[in-house]
Amino acid sequence: MKGEARNEGMRLRACLSELREYVPGKTVRGAVKLSSNENPLGASPKVVEQIASMLKSGDLDISKYPWAEREEALREEISAFLHRFHGVSVPTENIVLGAGSDGILDTLTRMLLERNCEALIPIPTFSLYETLVLLAGGVPRFVHRSADFSVPSDILLELLECNKTKMLFLCSPNNPTGNAVTKEEMRCIADACDAVVVVDEAYAEFASHSFLEEALNRENVVVTRTFSKAFGLAGLRIGYAILPDWLVTAFRKASLPFSVNSVALEAAILALQDEEHLRRTVELVRKEREFLRKHLSKTFKVFPSEANFLLVDVSPLKAKAVCDALAAKGVLVRDCSSFRGAGDSFIRITVGKREQNEKLLAAMQDVVAEV
Ligand SMILES: Cc1ncc(COP(=O)(O)O)c(C=O)c1O
């Protein structure tokens, strides 16, 4: 054991000692899981049925590597979807695919950061950005968001003047705070910097606006998207990004070959063809988000959200105590203490179906009485 520890120190890259392990939302069979921002309606039943039948018939053959033509077919479906849903015409050549938005963010970070280059990260936000920057040998620079969690563009702009800054991560709507970057903030930031602004739109289908147009019209804006949230395909690990022309070829070079598996490719194509399921999901989330917000705000400060979750300040209670007490009652929500800069009194609750939300509210009431 002692020898192993010594070998670790000698062989591992130094950045690994700084890294924190990603803490995923807990899963407990039978519990109401409102901790990972998944789709409360699950995947589209049409997708599940058709994938099962394609696997059975051999039309989808998992003994073969994924086909390039199916990637092309998916990029065409994505382009058509973005036009129908957001009214933006995105050429297929500007769309790239990856193993979830995580996979895409990883590729982008490896492409853009050299050793000691800096990346700006307004916190609290999705913790993976920090991990990826450190793994790429870069230096994460954190900027605290304002009290309402808006991005302090003046502070960012000052920091951006430094030539070492190569990337800026903007999550919109932001995980875990739920607020979106405003068009004005984006204009101001993107106009002023040479760094690549990566806009993580994992939750954009639930929001009032998206930055797709900025990715098409600006050389320094990239938008990443996922099939894990509104499309209910989190287990298949598939996402996409809209890149300006100059980044597309480099992205293909830097991606691992076949990083998107063949089942995920077909499921994503089918999910885009069942837009009814997506619309039902978005409608349910918006309605239930308001239901939860209204009830929770009788007791706690609840922040406005454009995503499929709500950030709740449970102070004077502690987030960990509340999450543990809820888990003991069979309801899983996210303790945000592990998000850098979030403090110890925030919890994040994924919007569920009405019966799940009612269970959460009842459990919350008991917890408040007990803790
Ligand atoms: C802001 C944000 N970006 C990206 C991801 C990861 O998405 P994917 O499943 O596409 O890798 C998540 C997942 O929770 C997220 O919250």
The ligand as a Gaussian input file, in Angstrom:
#p B3LYP/6-31G(d) Opt

LIG

0 1
 C      -24.734000      22.704000     -17.120000
 C      -24.495000      21.292000     -17.521000
 N      -23.734000      21.046000     -18.576000
 C      -23.502000      19.791000     -18.980000
 C      -24.024000      18.716000     -18.286000
 C      -23.699000      17.351000     -18.737000
 O      -24.553000      16.974000     -19.733000
 P      -24.338000      15.658000     -20.563000
 O      -25.172000      14.609000     -19.941000
 O      -24.786000      16.035000     -21.936000
 O      -22.878000      15.325000     -20.536000
 C      -24.834000      18.928000     -17.179000
 C      -25.384000      17.796000     -16.442000
 O      -25.921000      17.871000     -15.386000
 C      -25.063000      20.256000     -16.777000
 O      -25.818000      20.536000     -15.711000

